[in-house]
């Protein structure tokens, strides 16, 4: 295997932290909605967080590499294997 | 099924490396009140949970706990990464290094390997949710002990987030318990 092929993917920690914040906002609203399924204001909040999350992830994946292993327009060469992984990043 | 996102749920940094602390905080990786036990407890219980709010809550909290397992794994990894053996041998981390090197391993602060005996899963939903409420309190208390023993502001920040999540999960499980009692009243009346 050609080890020189792998430069490691660039990371934008600031943008990553924003993605993490929106991801957390989704986690929290999902948990709340599970026991309050008719709470319209929190449902609206969840939808807004999810929409912002998806847009930001799409932008991140275009510029810096995968958040998900599979997504449309994955680049050549296969980028999912690129370091750093989440535990290797200084936030 | 589960799908991985290449992010942590919350940042996990260490200001300075500390193998002694790694061997303490590891209990939230593989100890009795740790995140692995929490995750497997909830995603084992979810199948027979009778009410939809309960199934969803167990599924999502079980999933989040696995993300916490990764956060604690990150802290342990960063606390000992690259530290030479002749330094590690004079720390509390020496027994871990003897058996695993610097690889993460689900064990408690004494080195006992993770065991499914830490968790319970009952078809009786009240028994399971009461177990879950207790589990969240025990995890919260453990995070407080760990925070009390750290003077690293980065670690304290991450552990404080995880502690707060235990409080939120306790609240959500409490709501599931109330819904369960409503469900059981209805069942007795009409069932």
Interface residues (C-beta under 8 A of the other chain):
Chain A: X16 X17 X19 X20 X23 X24 X27 X28 X30 X31 X32 X34 X35 X36 X37 X66 X67 X68 X69 X80 X85 X86 X87 X90 X91
Chain B: X3 X4 X5 X6 X7 X8 X9 X10 X11 X12 X13 X53 X56 X57 X60 X61 X64 X70 X73 X74 X77 X78 X168 X169 X172 X175 X176 X179
